[in-house]
Amino acid sequence: MKKIQIGLTIAITSFIGLVQAVNLPGPLVSAEWLAANQSEVQILEVRGDVASYTRAPEFEVDKKTGKKFLVEVGGHIQDSTLLDFKKVRADRMIDGKKIKYLIPEKADFEKIIQSVGINSDRPIVLVPVALDISDVDEALRAYWQFKVYGEDNIAILDGGMAGWLSEGRDFSVAQSVKANGTWVGKAERKELIANSEQVALASKTGKSTLIDVRQPVQYFGLNKRDYVGAYGHIAGAKELAPELLAKPAKGVLYFWDKNTYNALLTSNGINPKTPAISYCNSGHLAAGGWFVMSELVGNKSTKLYDGSLYLWTLEGRPLVGVPLN
């Protein structure tokens, strides 16, 4: 009888644990929510500057008010782990050519995520730096790759580490030491990835809106990144400057609400409800356009053109822009 009672107690405890498991409120979580649920989630900080993870943040004091304000992000949220953005994307062979900036194969991405200690049993919160739209998009690119490989129990910390520090929350500068994790992808959602032929068809027919998430000077062909082989944009593409995708508040970047995005997209000639393909120079900033359209506006018929204009021009495909003197 005693063994039965012990077994029943274990079963009930396990069931309660499952019932009480925290649910993410959506694709975004606030610093307040994360602080209240910190022990229930896995925190993964995505950074290009990995040295900042163990470097103290920099603050200055306003001489008039005496208030401290953040100048440079440093440190990390307690018990988080670090994902180097340079490892998020990979070189892959396509038609006998080595192509940069692409999503890794499923098994390779699993190894990357396991190596930083992420498991399959708890929600994942990705933390950008959030001082600049480029570093926000680093976390969004990782988010998109998780989604491609079937991970839905995942969210972004709105305001990122900059917002966390600006609110005066605790941080650590200790190295993250974690055992290898068990995370594996649950699917391979190829419908989230656009290839060059699909982009060419969208350019020709207009049945999917091409969204160019780059600076206007690049969209119009006044300058370009050195790894892109031509000036301008794909014919028919609508421009959506990356800086428009987040609102600055005391130096910290936060996301707008859905109504603001709908108005912003419409004013740029983008129908928020029709199929869309987001692209940029390499597929980094395009993740911001994809995230806004798919996750915040709710248009699940949105794809990201992996490789973007780097791949497009490498294949000798044309761009259009203003004539240069």
N, C-alpha and C positions, 0 to 999 in steps of 0.2 A: 504493500500500500504506500509505503514511504517513497519507493522508487517512482511510483505513478505520480505522486504529488510533486516530486522534484521535476519529473519530465513535463508535467502540466505547467509548472511555474516557468520553466525555460521557454516552452512554447508560447505562453501568454506574453512573457517579456519580449520575445522576438516579434510577436505580432504587434505589440504596442510600439516597438521601435519602428516597424514598417509604417504604422499609421501616423506616427509623429514625425516621420522624415519630412524635412522642410521642402516646400514647393517654391520654385522661383516664381516671382510675380509676373515675369514677362522677359523680353529680350534685354531689358535694362533693370538694374537695381541701383538704389541710392546708397550713399555712404551710411546713412542711418540704418537702412535695412541690413546691409552687410555687417555692420557692427553688432547688430542684434542676433545675427545668425552665423557669425564667423566660424564657430566650431562645427557647423553643420554642412559647410561647403568646402570645396577645394579652390584655393585662390591662386591663380596663375597670372603672373605679371609679365606682359609682353613688352620687350624693350630692344631698341637698336643699340643704345648705350648701356651695355651690361654692367659697366663699372659703377654706374649710378646706383645699382641695387644695394651696394655695401658702402656707399658714400653718404655722409650726412647731408640733409637738405640745407639750403641756404635761405635765410630770412633777413629782411631788413625792417627797421622800425621807422614808421612815419613820425617825423619830428613834431608835427602839429598835434596829432592825435595820440601818439604813443603806442599805436597798434602795430603789431607785428604782421608782416605780409610776406608771402612766399616769393622768392626770386628764382630758385632753381630746385627742381625735384631731386631728391635723394632718399636713400633708404627704401623700405618696403613695408607692407602690412605684415604683422606678425604671423608666422606659420605659412606664409605664401611660398611659392616656388617660382623660379625665373625661367622664362622661355626667350632665348635669343632670337630676335626677328630674322637675323641672317640665316638661321637654320630652318625657318618656316617654309621657304620655297626651295626648289631644287632644279638642277639641270636634268633634262630628260631627252632621250633620243626620239625624234620624230622624222620619219621618212629618211633615216640615215644621217640626220643633222642633229647636233647638240643644241638644244633650245634652253635658254635660261629663264628664270623667274616663274617656273610652273609649279603647280601643286604636286607634291611628292606622290609616288605610288602609295596605295593604302597601307601596305606592310611597312614601308619606310616611314610614313607619318606616324603610325602606331609606335614604332621604335623611338621616334623623337619624343613623343608625348609620354611614353613609359619611362624614358630616361630622366625626365624631370619629376617623376614620382606621382603622376596622375593616375587615379584608379577609375574603374567603371561604376563604382557603387554609390557615388555622391555627386551632387550638382557641381558644376564648374563655373566660376566667375572669373572672367578675363579682365585684367586691369591695365589700361593704357596709362601713359604718362599724363596726357591730356593738357599739355601746354600748347601744342601745335596740332593742326589737323593731320599732318603726316604721321605723327606718333599715335594719334587716335586710330588712324587707318591701319596701323600695324596690328593692333588688337583685332580690328574688324576683319582683316585678311585671315588671321588665325581662326576667328569665329567662323568665317565662310568655309574654311577647310574642314573644321569640325563638322559643320552642317553637311557638307558633301559626303562625309563618311558616316553619316547617320546619327550624330550626336545632337539631341534636342534638349538635353538637360543642361543648358548652358546660357549664360547671360554676360553682359558687359557692365562694368561699374561706371555709371554715369558720372562724369567729372574726374574719373580716374584717380591716380595717386596724387595729382595736384589738388584735386578737390578734397581728398582725404586729409592731406596735410593742412590745407587752408582752413579746415574745420577744427584744427587743433587735436586731431586724433593721434593715438599712439603709433609709433613706427619702430622698426628695428633696422640695424645695419649689419646684423650677423649673416654669415654665409648660410645658404639653405642646404641642408644635408638630409636628403631623403632617399630611401630605398627605391629601387625601380618599381614603377607602378604596373597596373594590370589593364590599363585602358586599351580597348580595341574598338574599331569602327563597327557599327551595326548594319551599315548599308553602303552603297556606292551610288549616290544620287547624281548621275550624269546629266540630269535635266537642269541642274544648277550651273552647268558649264557650257559656255558657247564656244564653238570652234569657228575657224575662219570662214568656212562655207556658209554657216548660219549667219554670220555677220555680213557677208557679201550679199546674201539673199535679203536680209533686212534692209541693207543700203539700197538695193534695187527696188524692192516692193513696198517698203514702209510698213509692213505688217507688224514688225516689232520696232519699237522706238530705240534708236541708238543713243545712249547718253554718254557724252564725253566729259569725264570728271577730271578736267585739267584746267590750268590757268588760261584765261582768255588769250594771252599772247601766244600760247602754244596752239590753242584751238584755231586761231586765225592764221597760224603759220609764220609768225614774226620771229619766233625762235623755237628751238627744240632740244630735247635731251640728246646727248651724243650717241646713245645706243639705238635711237630711232632713225631709220634711214631716209626719212623725207619730212617735209614741213606740212603742217595743216592737219585736217581732220578727215575722217571717213565721210564720204558724201551722204548727206541726209541726217547726220548726227546733230543732236541738240546739245548745246553747251550747258554744263552745270558746274560752276566753279567750286572747288572743294571747300573753300572758306565759307560758303553759304550753308554748309551742312551741319554746322554747330554754332552755338551762341557763346560768345565770351562773357564771363562774369568774373570780374576782378582777376583777370589773367587765366582763368580756368575755363576749359571748353566743356559745355554741356549740350545735350541734344534738345532740339525744339520739340513741340508737341505735334501730333499728327495733322491737325488743321493747318498749322504753319507750313508744314512740308507740302501738303496738298496745294496750298496757295502758291508756294514757291515753285513747285513743279509746273503748275498750270501757267504761271506767268512766264516761264521759260519755254513754253510750247510743248511740254511733256504731259501727256495724259496719264495720271497716276494709276489708271485702271487697265490700260492696255499692256500687252507683253512688251518687255524691255530687255535690252542688253547694255550693261554698264562696261565701259572700258576706259583706259587711261594710257600711260606710256608702257607700263610693265604689268599691270594687274594689282598694284598696291593701292593707289588712290581709288581705283574702281570699286574696291571693297566697300568704301563709304557710300557710293551711289547704290550699290546692291543692298547694303544693310538698310538704308533709308527706305528704298522702294519695297523690299521684301519683308523686312521685319517690323518697321515702324509704320509704314503706310499700309502694309498688308497685301501687296501685289506679289503673289507667289509665282507669277509667270515671269519672274525676273531672273536673268542669267548674268554671269560675269564672264567676260571674254578673257580667258587665261592667256597670258603672254601679250595681250593687247597690241599696241602699235609696234612694239619691238618685233613681235612675231609677224604682224601684218606686213610691215615694210620689209622684213627679212624675206618674205615670200614674193616680194616685188609687186605688191598690191598698191593701188594709187591712193593718194590723199588730195584734198582740195583745200585751198586757202586764198588769202588775198595776194595779188601780185606784188612782188618785191622789186624795188628799184635796183 
